[in-house]
Amino acid sequence: MIEELPSPAENVIGFQLSGKLHDDDYKTFVPRVDKAIAEEGKIRMLAQFHDFHGWDAHALWDDTKFATTHCTKIERIALVGEKTWEKWMATVCKPFTMAKVKYFDVGEIEAAWKWVAE
């Protein structure tokens, strides 16, 4: 599931990702991101992982398409996680985006919001 989080700024959007992601999750997530880009130009994003179990095959493809089509429209991405593999994901996603990407542990959520908005 992907749920939108309250944001501190107009050009910053945040989402909490939990459970296993499916194609339907991207059918609401991508239009929300596209709307923010249309309104703001370039945006910044925070993704908080909570009890996250990855993607099914279709959602993994959706995520790959999203990364390639939005790679120049997102300036910063803060990844907030609870597990070692989520930290590793920050390194893996860097080649797929022009954005600055930084990982924060879940206890650093306030620092993550501050970094992504600055």
ROSEDO-251321 format. One record per residue (C-alpha): chain; x, y, z. Coordinates in Angstrom, 3 decimals. Layout:
<sites>
+--------+----------+----------+----------+
: chaine :        x :        y :        z :
+--------+----------+----------+----------+
:      A :        X :        Y :        Z :
...
+--------+----------+----------+----------+
</sites>
This chain:
<sites>
+--------+----------+----------+----------+
: chaine :        x :        y :        z :
+--------+----------+----------+----------+
:      A :    0.000 :    0.000 :    0.000 :
:      A :    1.143 :    3.541 :   -0.741 :
:      A :   -0.311 :    6.291 :    1.441 :
:      A :    0.390 :   10.006 :    1.034 :
:      A :    1.902 :   11.769 :    4.051 :
:      A :    1.360 :   15.411 :    5.089 :
:      A :    4.097 :   17.552 :    3.581 :
:      A :    5.954 :   20.616 :    4.896 :
:      A :    6.183 :   22.368 :    1.494 :
:      A :    4.341 :   22.572 :   -1.835 :
:      A :    7.245 :   21.117 :   -3.828 :
:      A :    7.717 :   18.182 :   -1.425 :
:      A :    5.535 :   15.086 :   -1.422 :
:      A :    5.795 :   12.160 :    0.928 :
:      A :    4.530 :    8.617 :    0.911 :
:      A :    4.515 :    5.680 :    3.275 :
:      A :    5.035 :    2.321 :    1.586 :
:      A :    3.908 :   -0.762 :    3.475 :
:      A :    3.153 :   -4.394 :    2.814 :
:      A :    3.698 :   -5.664 :   -0.717 :
:      A :    3.141 :   -3.172 :   -3.547 :
:      A :    0.864 :   -4.032 :   -6.476 :
:      A :   -0.030 :   -2.455 :   -9.820 :
:      A :   -3.099 :   -0.772 :   -8.285 :
:      A :   -0.833 :    1.129 :   -5.876 :
:      A :    0.941 :    2.752 :   -8.815 :
:      A :   -2.356 :    3.689 :  -10.462 :
:      A :   -2.932 :    6.201 :   -7.645 :
:      A :    0.700 :    7.031 :   -6.761 :
:      A :    1.931 :    8.002 :  -10.253 :
:      A :   -0.936 :   10.434 :  -11.042 :
:      A :   -0.379 :   12.146 :   -7.674 :
:      A :    3.326 :   12.607 :   -8.475 :
:      A :    2.501 :   13.779 :  -12.010 :
:      A :    0.061 :   16.359 :  -10.597 :
:      A :    2.719 :   17.716 :   -8.221 :
:      A :    5.224 :   17.963 :  -11.075 :
:      A :    2.667 :   19.764 :  -13.265 :
:      A :    2.020 :   22.277 :  -10.476 :
:      A :    5.564 :   22.765 :   -9.200 :
:      A :    7.925 :   21.853 :  -12.047 :
:      A :   10.509 :   19.793 :  -10.207 :
:      A :    9.638 :   18.180 :   -6.916 :
:      A :   11.260 :   16.505 :   -3.932 :
:      A :   10.037 :   13.264 :   -2.429 :
:      A :   10.183 :   11.382 :    0.851 :
:      A :    9.451 :    7.641 :    0.886 :
:      A :    8.978 :    6.058 :    4.296 :
:      A :    9.048 :    2.252 :    4.433 :
:      A :    7.008 :    0.634 :    7.199 :
:      A :    6.622 :   -3.131 :    7.385 :
:      A :    7.553 :   -3.133 :    3.687 :
:      A :    7.671 :   -6.447 :    1.807 :
:      A :    8.672 :   -5.340 :   -1.686 :
:      A :    6.826 :   -5.506 :   -4.975 :
:      A :    4.945 :   -8.093 :   -6.966 :
:      A :    6.235 :   -8.555 :  -10.536 :
:      A :    3.863 :   -6.024 :  -12.124 :
:      A :    4.558 :   -3.387 :   -9.472 :
:      A :    8.312 :   -3.883 :   -9.900 :
:      A :    7.860 :   -3.109 :  -13.587 :
:      A :    5.696 :   -0.076 :  -12.663 :
:      A :    8.463 :    1.130 :  -10.350 :
:      A :   11.096 :    0.737 :  -13.073 :
:      A :    8.937 :    2.702 :  -15.548 :
:      A :    8.323 :    5.381 :  -12.935 :
:      A :   12.051 :    5.768 :  -12.251 :
:      A :   12.941 :    6.127 :  -15.930 :
:      A :   10.134 :    8.541 :  -16.836 :
:      A :   10.503 :   10.754 :  -13.755 :
:      A :   14.287 :   10.682 :  -13.296 :
:      A :   14.818 :   14.325 :  -14.316 :
:      A :   11.755 :   15.731 :  -12.537 :
:      A :   12.647 :   14.833 :   -8.950 :
:      A :   15.466 :   16.807 :   -7.292 :
:      A :   15.833 :   14.952 :   -3.987 :
:      A :   14.618 :   11.667 :   -2.585 :
:      A :   14.765 :   10.878 :    1.124 :
:      A :   14.337 :    7.178 :    1.878 :
:      A :   13.324 :    6.396 :    5.447 :
:      A :   13.473 :    2.792 :    6.526 :
:      A :   13.579 :    0.203 :    9.247 :
:      A :   15.739 :   -2.494 :    7.700 :
:      A :   19.265 :   -2.896 :    6.358 :
:      A :   18.063 :   -3.846 :    2.883 :
:      A :   16.085 :   -0.605 :    2.657 :
:      A :   19.302 :    1.304 :    3.276 :
:      A :   20.940 :   -0.727 :    0.531 :
:      A :   18.052 :    0.248 :   -1.781 :
:      A :   19.163 :    3.890 :   -1.589 :
:      A :   22.454 :    2.896 :   -3.211 :
:      A :   20.782 :    0.703 :   -5.821 :
:      A :   18.354 :    3.387 :   -6.994 :
:      A :   20.964 :    6.135 :   -7.504 :
:      A :   21.859 :    5.121 :  -11.100 :
:      A :   18.169 :    5.329 :  -12.070 :
:      A :   17.606 :    8.948 :  -11.112 :
:      A :   19.211 :   12.362 :  -11.417 :
:      A :   17.971 :   13.172 :   -7.901 :
:      A :   20.145 :   13.355 :   -4.828 :
:      A :   19.215 :   10.292 :   -2.770 :
:      A :   19.809 :    9.914 :    0.955 :
:      A :   18.816 :    7.204 :    3.424 :
:      A :   17.577 :    7.891 :    6.961 :
:      A :   16.718 :    5.420 :    9.712 :
:      A :   13.109 :    5.587 :   10.904 :
:      A :   14.138 :    7.490 :   14.057 :
:      A :   15.516 :   10.269 :   11.830 :
:      A :   12.218 :   11.080 :   10.101 :
:      A :   12.338 :   14.763 :   11.093 :
:      A :   15.882 :   15.089 :    9.715 :
:      A :   14.706 :   13.410 :    6.501 :
:      A :   11.852 :   15.919 :    6.042 :
:      A :   14.254 :   18.776 :    6.743 :
:      A :   16.874 :   17.498 :    4.267 :
:      A :   14.382 :   16.840 :    1.473 :
:      A :   12.827 :   20.313 :    1.871 :
:      A :   16.042 :   22.379 :    2.129 :
+--------+----------+----------+----------+
</sites>
